């Protein structure tokens, strides 16, 4: 196969493996094979430039599909990710042949190291190749030990072994292939065993995620238009006539309170509102919480409110989640720890709130927060049985964000309920099984009701040791050049 065809095949498959709504999980296994082969055969300088170009095309495609292409901080961060990924292919080109029996491990350890370094840019674990495999339940269980990076390693190692066989033929590397096949078989067998024998409890809690009706949205938007206020201009909202603004926000909050009452009557034990779809002035917050408190006390339920709270002080807006318990009292008020680059608000203190309930310990983070493993592990450290994640997405971002949340449940061993307006809502157990799903773009009014297992919670290896696997890969990638140089100096003995 000529070099040009290798590059085009690798690039085309890469576009299906960068975890968009068009994600094809199999492509993540295959595209590195062609780019590795190309990087080995092309002249070194051309290989670096062309493989880097391919990976950059993939990142630009991802940014374009998700609507982030013109967010400068995201563009710069993902250019950095491209460089880190290119380094993995370059390491395979320069070092693998000198690594002897460990040559197939050079690419996976350097790729994992690059993905892990990317997390320090503040964009969570976006860009992790392993996140494309959320639907592969046996393989997904690897995350309970290594986090998402274990899946990246498995995919990259497979590509490296296939490329080595392609390059050298089967007889010279049959021992390597046998070892790889045995390890891969053990990974899938262990994942299957976890699914089969470590089954979730039959004790469940019924949760309802509610979103306002389109009529309520239209009424609120029309009222804001009449007074000339745009809800995304927080200072404008905070300085406008509070009575008129409060009246304009009321159709949505009133509808959500009504839906809360209906879901409680239908048997929901926890009701969750989506992130920032409701909007509340600071002066009206106490009245809203009192109303919801009455509903919660009468029905004996928990209500997880989420709303944009407009304040009189800069930056004039907070993104909050509030839990009202069956007594009608507020159990927590949580400010989003990681606002996206498009959210002009101050981050919260980064402390995950928890509270005990008859269904186990409850905790919450908000939307983008769930892409940061330090927060979700913090919930595990506090003995969380169920993580509530109010969210707000957009078309082009909905599927991948919901799928990424699945990894947090598997990594930490708790159930997770993610309710998203303008996106996809999911309910998953601690093994990544999707127990409920709702799509904002395929329904007139989005509601997700699911019975989720909550007790007892199994503490995972990952929840105990964190990113040790990623750190080991980073250490191996750092030492790899020195080790291969030493082997060369000693004549590969």
VENUR-V102185 format. One record per pair of residues at least 12 apart in sequence whose C-alpha atoms are under 8 Angstrom apart, sorted by the first residue. I is the first residue (numbers start at 1). GAP is how many residues later the second one is. If there is no record, write none. Layout:
I & GAP
I & GAP
This chain:
3 & 35
3 & 38
3 & 39
6 & 28
6 & 29
6 & 31
6 & 32
7 & 27
7 & 28
7 & 31
7 & 43
7 & 44
7 & 47
9 & 22
9 & 25
10 & 20
10 & 21
10 & 22
10 & 23
10 & 24
10 & 25
10 & 44
11 & 20
11 & 24
11 & 43
11 & 44
11 & 46
11 & 47
13 & 14
13 & 15
13 & 17
13 & 18
14 & 13
14 & 14
14 & 17
14 & 18
14 & 41
14 & 44
15 & 43
15 & 46
15 & 47
16 & 12
17 & 14
17 & 112
17 & 115
18 & 40
18 & 41
18 & 44
18 & 109
18 & 111
18 & 114
19 & 43
19 & 108
19 & 110
19 & 112
19 & 113
19 & 381
20 & 42
20 & 45
20 & 46
20 & 376
20 & 377
20 & 379
20 & 380
21 & 375
21 & 376
21 & 377
21 & 378
21 & 379
23 & 109
24 & 108
25 & 107
25 & 108
28 & 101
28 & 104
28 & 127
29 & 126
29 & 127
29 & 129
29 & 130
30 & 129
32 & 124
32 & 127
32 & 128
33 & 126
33 & 127
33 & 129
33 & 130
34 & 129
35 & 16
35 & 54
36 & 53
36 & 56
36 & 57
36 & 123
36 & 124
36 & 127
37 & 126
37 & 130
39 & 12
39 & 50
39 & 51
39 & 54
40 & 53
48 & 38
48 & 42
51 & 35
51 & 38
52 & 30
52 & 31
52 & 34
55 & 27
55 & 30
55 & 31
56 & 23
56 & 26
59 & 19
59 & 20
59 & 23
60 & 15
63 & 12
65 & 331
65 & 332
66 & 329
66 & 330
66 & 331
67 & 329
67 & 330
71 & 270
73 & 268
74 & 49
74 & 267
77 & 41
77 & 44
77 & 46
80 & 38
81 & 33
81 & 34
81 & 37
81 & 46
84 & 27
84 & 30
84 & 31
84 & 34
85 & 26
85 & 29
85 & 30
87 & 23
87 & 24
87 & 27
88 & 18
88 & 19
88 & 20
88 & 22
88 & 23
88 & 26
89 & 18
91 & 15
91 & 16
91 & 19
92 & 14
92 & 15
95 & 385
95 & 386
95 & 389
98 & 386
98 & 387
98 & 389
98 & 390
98 & 394
99 & 384
99 & 385
99 & 388
100 & 392
101 & 75
104 & 53
104 & 56
104 & 57
104 & 60
105 & 52
105 & 55
106 & 371
106 & 374
107 & 49
107 & 50
107 & 53
108 & 44
108 & 45
108 & 46
108 & 47
108 & 48
108 & 49
108 & 52
109 & 44
109 & 364
109 & 365
109 & 367
109 & 368
110 & 363
110 & 364
110 & 366
110 & 367
111 & 41
111 & 42
111 & 45
112 & 37
112 & 40
112 & 41
112 & 358
112 & 361
112 & 362
113 & 357
113 & 358
113 & 360
113 & 361
113 & 364
114 & 360
115 & 12
115 & 13
115 & 34
116 & 33
116 & 354
116 & 358
123 & 248
124 & 247
124 & 248
124 & 249
125 & 246
125 & 247
126 & 245
128 & 20
128 & 21
128 & 24
129 & 22
129 & 23
129 & 26
130 & 18
130 & 19
130 & 20
130 & 21
130 & 22
130 & 23
130 & 25
131 & 17
131 & 20
131 & 21
131 & 272
131 & 273
131 & 276
133 & 18
134 & 269
134 & 270
134 & 272
134 & 273
134 & 298
137 & 54
137 & 55
137 & 58
137 & 294
137 & 295
137 & 296
138 & 49
138 & 50
138 & 51
138 & 52
138 & 53
138 & 54
138 & 57
139 & 12
139 & 48
139 & 49
139 & 52
140 & 51
140 & 267
140 & 270
140 & 292
141 & 50
141 & 53
141 & 269
141 & 290
142 & 45
142 & 49
143 & 264
143 & 267
143 & 268
143 & 319
144 & 266
144 & 267
144 & 268
144 & 269
144 & 316
144 & 317
144 & 318
144 & 319
145 & 266
145 & 315
145 & 316
145 & 317
146 & 265
146 & 315
146 & 316
146 & 320
146 & 321
146 & 322
146 & 323
146 & 324
147 & 260
147 & 264
147 & 315
147 & 319
147 & 320
148 & 259
148 & 263
149 & 320
149 & 321
150 & 319
150 & 320
154 & 30
158 & 22
161 & 15
161 & 16
161 & 19
195 & 236
200 & 229
200 & 230
200 & 253
200 & 254
201 & 252
201 & 253
201 & 254
201 & 255
202 & 251
203 & 250
203 & 251
203 & 252
204 & 155
204 & 247
204 & 248
204 & 249
204 & 250
204 & 251
205 & 64
205 & 65
205 & 154
205 & 246
205 & 247
205 & 248
205 & 249
206 & 61
206 & 62
206 & 63
206 & 64
206 & 243
206 & 244
206 & 245
206 & 246
207 & 61
207 & 62
207 & 63
207 & 64
207 & 65
207 & 241
207 & 242
207 & 243
207 & 244
207 & 245
208 & 55
208 & 60
208 & 61
208 & 62
208 & 63
208 & 64
208 & 239
208 & 240
208 & 241
208 & 242
209 & 62
209 & 63
209 & 64
209 & 65
209 & 210
209 & 238
209 & 239
209 & 240
210 & 46
210 & 49
210 & 50
210 & 61
210 & 62
210 & 63
210 & 64
210 & 209
210 & 236
210 & 237
210 & 238
211 & 45
211 & 62
211 & 63
211 & 66
211 & 210
211 & 234
211 & 235
211 & 236
212 & 40
212 & 43
212 & 44
212 & 65
212 & 233
212 & 234
213 & 39
213 & 42
213 & 231
213 & 232
214 & 230
214 & 231
216 & 35
216 & 36
216 & 39
217 & 34
217 & 35
219 & 29
219 & 32
220 & 28
220 & 29
220 & 30
220 & 31
220 & 32
221 & 27
222 & 26
223 & 24
223 & 25
224 & 21
224 & 24
227 & 17
227 & 18
234 & 76
234 & 81
234 & 82
234 & 83
235 & 79
235 & 80
235 & 81
237 & 73
238 & 43
238 & 72
238 & 73
238 & 74
238 & 78
239 & 73
242 & 39
246 & 34
246 & 35
246 & 38
249 & 29
249 & 30
249 & 31
252 & 25
252 & 26
252 & 27
253 & 25
253 & 26
256 & 17
257 & 35
260 & 35
260 & 43
261 & 34
261 & 38
264 & 35
264 & 37
265 & 34
268 & 33
268 & 181
269 & 31
269 & 32
269 & 33
270 & 31
270 & 32
270 & 33
270 & 34
271 & 30
271 & 31
271 & 32
271 & 33
272 & 31
272 & 32
272 & 33
272 & 34
272 & 116
272 & 118
272 & 147
273 & 30
273 & 31
273 & 32
273 & 33
273 & 117
273 & 146
274 & 31
274 & 32
274 & 33
274 & 116
274 & 117
274 & 118
274 & 145
274 & 146
274 & 147
275 & 31
275 & 32
275 & 33
275 & 44
275 & 45
275 & 46
275 & 91
275 & 92
275 & 115
275 & 116
275 & 117
275 & 145
275 & 146
276 & 30
276 & 31
276 & 32
276 & 43
276 & 44
276 & 116
277 & 29
277 & 30
277 & 31
277 & 115
277 & 144
278 & 28
278 & 29
278 & 30
279 & 28
279 & 29
279 & 30
279 & 31
280 & 27
280 & 28
280 & 29
280 & 30
281 & 28
281 & 29
281 & 30
282 & 27
282 & 28
282 & 29
282 & 30
285 & 24
289 & 35
289 & 41
290 & 38
292 & 32
292 & 36
293 & 31
293 & 32
293 & 33
293 & 34
293 & 35
293 & 36
293 & 37
294 & 34
295 & 33
296 & 28
296 & 29
296 & 30
296 & 31
296 & 32
297 & 28
297 & 29
297 & 30
297 & 31
298 & 28
299 & 27
300 & 25
300 & 26
300 & 27
301 & 24
301 & 25
302 & 21
302 & 22
302 & 23
302 & 24
303 & 20
303 & 21
303 & 22
304 & 17
304 & 18
304 & 19
304 & 20
305 & 16
305 & 17
305 & 18
305 & 19
306 & 13
306 & 14
306 & 15
306 & 16
306 & 84
307 & 12
307 & 13
307 & 14
308 & 12
315 & 29
315 & 30
315 & 31
316 & 29
317 & 27
317 & 28
318 & 17
318 & 18
318 & 27
318 & 28
319 & 16
319 & 17
319 & 26
320 & 13
320 & 14
320 & 15
320 & 16
321 & 12
321 & 13
321 & 14
321 & 15
321 & 43
321 & 44
321 & 45
321 & 69
322 & 12
331 & 24
332 & 21
332 & 22
332 & 23
333 & 20
334 & 14
334 & 18
334 & 19
334 & 30
334 & 31
335 & 12
335 & 13
335 & 14
336 & 12
336 & 14
336 & 29
336 & 30
336 & 33
337 & 12
337 & 13
337 & 28
337 & 29
337 & 32
338 & 30
338 & 31
339 & 29
339 & 30
340 & 28
350 & 25
351 & 24
352 & 12
352 & 13
352 & 23
352 & 26
352 & 27
353 & 26
354 & 25
354 & 28
354 & 30
359 & 26
359 & 95
359 & 96
360 & 24
360 & 25
360 & 26
360 & 94
360 & 95
360 & 96
361 & 22
361 & 23
361 & 24
361 & 25
362 & 22
362 & 23
362 & 24
362 & 25
362 & 26
363 & 16
363 & 21
363 & 23
363 & 24
363 & 25
364 & 23
364 & 24
364 & 25
365 & 22
365 & 23
365 & 24
365 & 25
366 & 23
366 & 24
366 & 25
367 & 22
367 & 23
367 & 24
367 & 25
367 & 51
367 & 53
368 & 23
370 & 19
370 & 35
370 & 38
371 & 33
371 & 34
371 & 37
373 & 35
376 & 32
376 & 36
377 & 35
377 & 86
377 & 89
380 & 32
380 & 33
380 & 34
380 & 79
380 & 83
381 & 82
383 & 74
384 & 30
384 & 73
385 & 29
385 & 30
385 & 69
385 & 70
385 & 71
385 & 72
386 & 28
386 & 29
386 & 30
386 & 31
386 & 68
387 & 27
387 & 28
387 & 29
387 & 30
388 & 28
388 & 29
388 & 30
389 & 27
389 & 28
389 & 29
389 & 30
390 & 28
390 & 29
390 & 30
391 & 27
391 & 28
391 & 29
391 & 30
392 & 28
392 & 29
392 & 30
392 & 31
393 & 27
393 & 28
393 & 29
393 & 30
393 & 31
394 & 28
394 & 29
395 & 27
395 & 28
395 & 46
397 & 26
398 & 24
398 & 25
398 & 26
399 & 24
399 & 25
402 & 16
402 & 22
402 & 23
402 & 24
405 & 13
406 & 22
406 & 26
407 & 25
409 & 19
409 & 20
409 & 21
409 & 22
409 & 23
410 & 19
410 & 20
410 & 21
410 & 22
411 & 49
411 & 51
411 & 52
412 & 18
412 & 47
412 & 48
412 & 50
412 & 51
413 & 16
413 & 17
413 & 18
413 & 44
413 & 45
413 & 46
413 & 47
413 & 50
414 & 15
414 & 16
414 & 40
414 & 43
414 & 44
415 & 12
415 & 13
415 & 14
415 & 15
415 & 37
415 & 38
415 & 39
416 & 12
416 & 13
416 & 14
419 & 29
420 & 20
421 & 19
421 & 25
422 & 18
422 & 19
423 & 16
423 & 17
423 & 18
424 & 13
424 & 14
424 & 15
424 & 16
425 & 12
425 & 13
425 & 14
425 & 15
425 & 23
426 & 12
426 & 22
427 & 23
427 & 25
428 & 24
429 & 23
429 & 24
435 & 15
435 & 16
435 & 17
436 & 12
436 & 13
436 & 14
